[in-house]
Amino acid sequence: MIYLDNSSTTPIDETVLDAMLPWLRSGFGNASSIYKLGREARVAVEDARMEFASLLNAHPAEIIFTSGGTESNNTILKSCADESGLIESILTGSTEHHAVLLPAQAMQARGLHHECIPVDANGRVVIESLAALNISRTLVSVMHANNETGVIQPLAAIRQNIPNALFHSDAVQSFGKIPVDVAALGVDFLTLSAHKIHGPKGIGVMFIRKGIDFKSHQQGGGQERNRRAGTEPVALIVGAAVAARRACNDMAERSQHMANLISLAREQIARTIPNVRYNTPLEESLPNILNVSFLDADELDGEAILQSMDMKGVAVSNGSACVSGSVQPSHVLLAMGLPPSEAKAAVRISVSKDNTLTEVQEAITILADVVRVLRG
Ligand SMILES: Cc1ncc(COP(=O)(O)O)c(C=O)c1O
């Protein structure tokens, strides 16, 4: 199989797995226990916390482990509104992941104000539109890079326009591909997930800037400074930190390799498939994602392409895998102004450090065949 759906998830690295296994076997202690087995687990958790803090330019006390991107986003949005009582409104980008949009809508149903910030044709937040929005007692949530198109948002510039708001960014897709420095980006909250960077599934990070009076909706054993109750999954935390360190250490090399693969895919599509629209801009986008629509969309849809590619042994996505199964056109592409037919006819190719030029060439050859057949 040729796996080109790495924005959905990535295979775990052997070194990550090796680092985790001792914590699933003999090192099974509870990190809150005060005897040796527990203390050793605590050291492993705190080492991982320091690792993330140093990679993000944060303080260890600002790093909270969660079960992943979805939980981090939900906790930040809901707890800022409810338990912490910090905000009265939430502004989100209109192309956010559903793990941001749906909690924001749920808060709206409970009386909070929620508004979507418009994006331009490339999917970037229209910064000028921020001036018209009411920003007091507000959480602004704009993702660092989009999971469907790879477009990077100008977070630092957005921050300059919302000096008084609380600022959250979902950096699940950008982390490990481009630098993520919480000070430079000016964010108060940040979300990460390990399984997008060859780490294990079910583990993520929530960065909460020191000094914010944040009270979490999750209550229980008081772990993670009362911000994420629940016994720490030591092996997952250790694995996440190893994956993160490797992704950041090798970022330049990995990103260059992925960018070469994506530019090869672009060139080959341009040569072999007529009538396409590139939904991923050439500038300011992640090195690993290419989203294209096929323009005679009446009969063609991304779902059909995905299924035909699957039958030929190639895994790609039609937009966000988190909403696959749904026949709705992508809300991201619609927000960028694509007509529903073009949004439905989109395919996302996302590569990782492990893909090869030959794989990409083969996959695009198959894609060209599939599109030709489906176009009749
Ligand atoms: C941008 C973005 N945010 C959040 C998530 C959810 O992360 P997790 O799978 O760790 O819950 C994803 C997963 O696809 C994502 O791409």
The ligand as a Gaussian input file, in Angstrom:
#p B3LYP/6-31G(d) Opt

LIG

0 1
 C       -6.212000      20.445000      13.013000
 C       -6.633000      19.291000      13.858000
 N       -7.085000      19.510000      15.088000
 C       -7.471000      18.511000      15.905000
 C       -7.424000      17.199000      15.478000
 C       -7.844000      16.113000      16.406000
 O       -6.718000      15.552000      17.025000
 P       -6.813000      14.125000      17.761000
 O       -6.979000      13.105000      16.691000
 O       -5.508000      14.002000      18.490000
 O       -7.961000      14.186000      18.683000
 C       -6.970000      16.913000      14.179000
 C       -6.977000      15.527000      13.667000
 O       -7.155000      15.271000      12.507000
 C       -6.555000      17.982000      13.356000
 O       -6.112000      17.776000      12.113000

